[in-house]
């Protein structure tokens, strides 16, 4: 496996994700694409961790807009690892909780994954 070179993930960066992506090889949703958060925080598949140039602490990772956990064990793992989790309801009327979290991290740069889901259901008028 070869990774595309990126800017090193240092102490001045934070990560925001809308999916748990906390796969460890032992969870119900396998595959490296589902291991981004676990790998960034130094957890999970040892083979993947060995090729990463750096990891970060869980206090610099936020799961934002979480409404559907792909595995029922993941909320407890997020708590154990110390990940910040923001539900859609927590941010519906204001983004202040997220902005406060971001300010508390001291991060000057943030990496984020944005995913859009498109309904395939047709609507008739």
Rosetta constraint file for C-alpha pairs under 8 A:
AtomPair CA 8 CA 53 HARMONIC 7.18 0.50
AtomPair CA 8 CA 54 HARMONIC 7.03 0.50
AtomPair CA 9 CA 13 HARMONIC 6.31 0.50
AtomPair CA 9 CA 54 HARMONIC 6.30 0.50
AtomPair CA 9 CA 55 HARMONIC 6.90 0.50
AtomPair CA 9 CA 56 HARMONIC 7.20 0.50
AtomPair CA 10 CA 54 HARMONIC 7.62 0.50
AtomPair CA 10 CA 56 HARMONIC 7.21 0.50
AtomPair CA 11 CA 56 HARMONIC 7.21 0.50
AtomPair CA 11 CA 107 HARMONIC 7.18 0.50
AtomPair CA 12 CA 106 HARMONIC 6.75 0.50
AtomPair CA 12 CA 107 HARMONIC 4.41 0.50
AtomPair CA 12 CA 108 HARMONIC 5.38 0.50
AtomPair CA 12 CA 109 HARMONIC 6.33 0.50
AtomPair CA 13 CA 60 HARMONIC 7.40 0.50
AtomPair CA 13 CA 107 HARMONIC 4.77 0.50
AtomPair CA 13 CA 108 HARMONIC 6.05 0.50
AtomPair CA 13 CA 109 HARMONIC 4.76 0.50
AtomPair CA 13 CA 110 HARMONIC 5.28 0.50
AtomPair CA 13 CA 111 HARMONIC 7.22 0.50
AtomPair CA 14 CA 60 HARMONIC 4.88 0.50
AtomPair CA 14 CA 61 HARMONIC 5.93 0.50
AtomPair CA 14 CA 102 HARMONIC 7.69 0.50
AtomPair CA 14 CA 105 HARMONIC 7.41 0.50
AtomPair CA 14 CA 107 HARMONIC 5.71 0.50
AtomPair CA 14 CA 108 HARMONIC 7.98 0.50
AtomPair CA 14 CA 109 HARMONIC 6.42 0.50
AtomPair CA 14 CA 110 HARMONIC 4.55 0.50
AtomPair CA 14 CA 111 HARMONIC 6.13 0.50
AtomPair CA 15 CA 60 HARMONIC 6.31 0.50
AtomPair CA 15 CA 61 HARMONIC 4.77 0.50
AtomPair CA 15 CA 62 HARMONIC 6.34 0.50
AtomPair CA 15 CA 110 HARMONIC 5.58 0.50
AtomPair CA 15 CA 111 HARMONIC 4.81 0.50
AtomPair CA 15 CA 112 HARMONIC 5.64 0.50
AtomPair CA 16 CA 61 HARMONIC 5.95 0.50
AtomPair CA 16 CA 62 HARMONIC 4.93 0.50
AtomPair CA 16 CA 63 HARMONIC 5.88 0.50
AtomPair CA 16 CA 64 HARMONIC 6.47 0.50
AtomPair CA 16 CA 110 HARMONIC 7.22 0.50
AtomPair CA 16 CA 111 HARMONIC 6.31 0.50
AtomPair CA 16 CA 112 HARMONIC 4.64 0.50
AtomPair CA 16 CA 113 HARMONIC 6.64 0.50
AtomPair CA 17 CA 61 HARMONIC 7.87 0.50
AtomPair CA 17 CA 62 HARMONIC 6.42 0.50
AtomPair CA 17 CA 63 HARMONIC 4.93 0.50
AtomPair CA 17 CA 64 HARMONIC 5.88 0.50
AtomPair CA 17 CA 112 HARMONIC 5.77 0.50
AtomPair CA 17 CA 113 HARMONIC 5.27 0.50
AtomPair CA 17 CA 114 HARMONIC 7.21 0.50
AtomPair CA 18 CA 63 HARMONIC 5.43 0.50
AtomPair CA 18 CA 64 HARMONIC 4.90 0.50
AtomPair CA 18 CA 65 HARMONIC 5.48 0.50
AtomPair CA 18 CA 66 HARMONIC 5.93 0.50
AtomPair CA 18 CA 113 HARMONIC 6.99 0.50
AtomPair CA 18 CA 114 HARMONIC 6.99 0.50
AtomPair CA 18 CA 115 HARMONIC 7.52 0.50
AtomPair CA 19 CA 63 HARMONIC 6.61 0.50
AtomPair CA 19 CA 64 HARMONIC 7.78 0.50
AtomPair CA 19 CA 66 HARMONIC 6.56 0.50
AtomPair CA 19 CA 69 HARMONIC 7.83 0.50
AtomPair CA 20 CA 34 HARMONIC 7.84 0.50
AtomPair CA 20 CA 37 HARMONIC 7.11 0.50
AtomPair CA 20 CA 63 HARMONIC 6.56 0.50
AtomPair CA 20 CA 66 HARMONIC 7.56 0.50
AtomPair CA 20 CA 69 HARMONIC 6.70 0.50
AtomPair CA 20 CA 70 HARMONIC 7.52 0.50
AtomPair CA 20 CA 74 HARMONIC 7.51 0.50
AtomPair CA 21 CA 33 HARMONIC 7.36 0.50
AtomPair CA 21 CA 34 HARMONIC 4.33 0.50
AtomPair CA 21 CA 35 HARMONIC 4.96 0.50
AtomPair CA 21 CA 36 HARMONIC 5.43 0.50
AtomPair CA 21 CA 37 HARMONIC 5.30 0.50
AtomPair CA 21 CA 38 HARMONIC 6.85 0.50
AtomPair CA 22 CA 34 HARMONIC 6.30 0.50
AtomPair CA 22 CA 35 HARMONIC 5.11 0.50
AtomPair CA 22 CA 36 HARMONIC 6.70 0.50
AtomPair CA 22 CA 37 HARMONIC 5.26 0.50
AtomPair CA 22 CA 38 HARMONIC 4.63 0.50
AtomPair CA 22 CA 39 HARMONIC 7.94 0.50
AtomPair CA 22 CA 74 HARMONIC 7.23 0.50
AtomPair CA 23 CA 27 HARMONIC 5.58 0.50
AtomPair CA 23 CA 28 HARMONIC 7.69 0.50
AtomPair CA 23 CA 29 HARMONIC 6.18 0.50
AtomPair CA 23 CA 30 HARMONIC 5.99 0.50
AtomPair CA 23 CA 31 HARMONIC 7.32 0.50
AtomPair CA 23 CA 32 HARMONIC 7.76 0.50
AtomPair CA 23 CA 34 HARMONIC 5.29 0.50
AtomPair CA 23 CA 35 HARMONIC 4.53 0.50
AtomPair CA 23 CA 36 HARMONIC 7.88 0.50
AtomPair CA 23 CA 38 HARMONIC 6.40 0.50
AtomPair CA 23 CA 44 HARMONIC 6.91 0.50
AtomPair CA 24 CA 30 HARMONIC 7.33 0.50
AtomPair CA 24 CA 35 HARMONIC 6.35 0.50
AtomPair CA 24 CA 38 HARMONIC 6.66 0.50
AtomPair CA 24 CA 43 HARMONIC 6.97 0.50
AtomPair CA 24 CA 44 HARMONIC 3.94 0.50
AtomPair CA 24 CA 45 HARMONIC 5.54 0.50
AtomPair CA 25 CA 29 HARMONIC 7.99 0.50
AtomPair CA 25 CA 30 HARMONIC 5.58 0.50
AtomPair CA 25 CA 31 HARMONIC 7.22 0.50
AtomPair CA 25 CA 44 HARMONIC 6.56 0.50
AtomPair CA 25 CA 45 HARMONIC 5.94 0.50
AtomPair CA 26 CA 30 HARMONIC 7.43 0.50
AtomPair CA 27 CA 71 HARMONIC 7.24 0.50
AtomPair CA 28 CA 70 HARMONIC 7.79 0.50
AtomPair CA 28 CA 71 HARMONIC 6.02 0.50
AtomPair CA 29 CA 34 HARMONIC 6.86 0.50
AtomPair CA 29 CA 70 HARMONIC 7.04 0.50
AtomPair CA 29 CA 71 HARMONIC 7.15 0.50
AtomPair CA 30 CA 34 HARMONIC 6.45 0.50
AtomPair CA 30 CA 35 HARMONIC 7.89 0.50
AtomPair CA 31 CA 35 HARMONIC 6.81 0.50
AtomPair CA 32 CA 36 HARMONIC 7.11 0.50
AtomPair CA 32 CA 48 HARMONIC 7.83 0.50
AtomPair CA 35 CA 39 HARMONIC 5.83 0.50
AtomPair CA 35 CA 44 HARMONIC 7.40 0.50
AtomPair CA 36 CA 40 HARMONIC 6.04 0.50
AtomPair CA 37 CA 41 HARMONIC 6.22 0.50
AtomPair CA 37 CA 61 HARMONIC 7.70 0.50
AtomPair CA 38 CA 42 HARMONIC 6.24 0.50
AtomPair CA 38 CA 43 HARMONIC 4.79 0.50
AtomPair CA 38 CA 44 HARMONIC 5.72 0.50
AtomPair CA 39 CA 43 HARMONIC 5.39 0.50
AtomPair CA 39 CA 44 HARMONIC 6.17 0.50
AtomPair CA 39 CA 45 HARMONIC 7.43 0.50
AtomPair CA 39 CA 48 HARMONIC 7.18 0.50
AtomPair CA 39 CA 49 HARMONIC 6.08 0.50
AtomPair CA 39 CA 55 HARMONIC 7.14 0.50
AtomPair CA 40 CA 54 HARMONIC 7.65 0.50
AtomPair CA 40 CA 55 HARMONIC 4.77 0.50
AtomPair CA 40 CA 56 HARMONIC 5.80 0.50
AtomPair CA 40 CA 57 HARMONIC 7.94 0.50
AtomPair CA 41 CA 55 HARMONIC 5.52 0.50
AtomPair CA 41 CA 56 HARMONIC 5.13 0.50
AtomPair CA 41 CA 57 HARMONIC 5.44 0.50
AtomPair CA 41 CA 58 HARMONIC 5.58 0.50
AtomPair CA 42 CA 49 HARMONIC 6.68 0.50
AtomPair CA 42 CA 55 HARMONIC 5.72 0.50
AtomPair CA 42 CA 56 HARMONIC 7.20 0.50
AtomPair CA 42 CA 57 HARMONIC 7.94 0.50
AtomPair CA 43 CA 49 HARMONIC 7.72 0.50
AtomPair CA 44 CA 49 HARMONIC 7.55 0.50
AtomPair CA 45 CA 49 HARMONIC 6.33 0.50
AtomPair CA 46 CA 50 HARMONIC 6.14 0.50
AtomPair CA 47 CA 51 HARMONIC 7.08 0.50
AtomPair CA 48 CA 52 HARMONIC 6.80 0.50
AtomPair CA 56 CA 60 HARMONIC 6.95 0.50
AtomPair CA 57 CA 61 HARMONIC 7.50 0.50
AtomPair CA 58 CA 81 HARMONIC 6.32 0.50
AtomPair CA 58 CA 82 HARMONIC 5.61 0.50
AtomPair CA 58 CA 83 HARMONIC 5.18 0.50
AtomPair CA 58 CA 84 HARMONIC 7.95 0.50
AtomPair CA 59 CA 82 HARMONIC 6.23 0.50
AtomPair CA 59 CA 83 HARMONIC 5.89 0.50
AtomPair CA 59 CA 84 HARMONIC 6.90 0.50
AtomPair CA 59 CA 105 HARMONIC 7.15 0.50
AtomPair CA 60 CA 83 HARMONIC 7.84 0.50
AtomPair CA 60 CA 105 HARMONIC 6.04 0.50
AtomPair CA 60 CA 107 HARMONIC 7.88 0.50
AtomPair CA 61 CA 83 HARMONIC 5.96 0.50
AtomPair CA 61 CA 84 HARMONIC 6.53 0.50
AtomPair CA 62 CA 83 HARMONIC 6.08 0.50
AtomPair CA 62 CA 84 HARMONIC 4.68 0.50
AtomPair CA 62 CA 85 HARMONIC 5.68 0.50
AtomPair CA 62 CA 86 HARMONIC 7.37 0.50
AtomPair CA 63 CA 83 HARMONIC 7.37 0.50
AtomPair CA 63 CA 84 HARMONIC 6.22 0.50
AtomPair CA 63 CA 85 HARMONIC 4.71 0.50
AtomPair CA 63 CA 86 HARMONIC 6.12 0.50
AtomPair CA 64 CA 85 HARMONIC 6.06 0.50
AtomPair CA 64 CA 86 HARMONIC 4.79 0.50
AtomPair CA 64 CA 87 HARMONIC 6.36 0.50
AtomPair CA 64 CA 88 HARMONIC 7.48 0.50
AtomPair CA 65 CA 86 HARMONIC 5.75 0.50
AtomPair CA 65 CA 87 HARMONIC 4.71 0.50
AtomPair CA 65 CA 88 HARMONIC 4.52 0.50
AtomPair CA 65 CA 91 HARMONIC 7.80 0.50
AtomPair CA 66 CA 85 HARMONIC 6.99 0.50
AtomPair CA 66 CA 86 HARMONIC 6.24 0.50
AtomPair CA 66 CA 87 HARMONIC 4.80 0.50
AtomPair CA 66 CA 88 HARMONIC 6.50 0.50
AtomPair CA 67 CA 87 HARMONIC 6.02 0.50
AtomPair CA 67 CA 88 HARMONIC 6.78 0.50
AtomPair CA 69 CA 74 HARMONIC 6.75 0.50
AtomPair CA 69 CA 75 HARMONIC 7.42 0.50
AtomPair CA 70 CA 74 HARMONIC 7.71 0.50
AtomPair CA 73 CA 77 HARMONIC 6.57 0.50
AtomPair CA 74 CA 78 HARMONIC 6.05 0.50
AtomPair CA 75 CA 79 HARMONIC 6.34 0.50
AtomPair CA 76 CA 80 HARMONIC 6.14 0.50
AtomPair CA 77 CA 81 HARMONIC 6.04 0.50
AtomPair CA 78 CA 82 HARMONIC 6.01 0.50
AtomPair CA 78 CA 83 HARMONIC 5.16 0.50
AtomPair CA 78 CA 84 HARMONIC 7.67 0.50
AtomPair CA 78 CA 85 HARMONIC 7.87 0.50
AtomPair CA 79 CA 83 HARMONIC 6.14 0.50
AtomPair CA 79 CA 84 HARMONIC 7.99 0.50
AtomPair CA 86 CA 90 HARMONIC 5.99 0.50
AtomPair CA 86 CA 91 HARMONIC 7.12 0.50
AtomPair CA 86 CA 98 HARMONIC 7.52 0.50
AtomPair CA 87 CA 91 HARMONIC 6.84 0.50
AtomPair CA 88 CA 92 HARMONIC 5.79 0.50
AtomPair CA 89 CA 93 HARMONIC 7.85 0.50
AtomPair CA 90 CA 94 HARMONIC 7.90 0.50
AtomPair CA 90 CA 97 HARMONIC 7.64 0.50
AtomPair CA 91 CA 95 HARMONIC 5.14 0.50
AtomPair CA 91 CA 96 HARMONIC 7.61 0.50
AtomPair CA 91 CA 97 HARMONIC 7.12 0.50
AtomPair CA 91 CA 98 HARMONIC 7.57 0.50
AtomPair CA 95 CA 99 HARMONIC 6.21 0.50
AtomPair CA 96 CA 100 HARMONIC 5.86 0.50
AtomPair CA 97 CA 101 HARMONIC 6.19 0.50
AtomPair CA 98 CA 102 HARMONIC 6.14 0.50
AtomPair CA 99 CA 103 HARMONIC 6.13 0.50
AtomPair CA 100 CA 104 HARMONIC 6.14 0.50
AtomPair CA 101 CA 105 HARMONIC 6.41 0.50
AtomPair CA 102 CA 106 HARMONIC 6.89 0.50
AtomPair CA 102 CA 107 HARMONIC 6.80 0.50
AtomPair CA 103 CA 107 HARMONIC 7.14 0.50
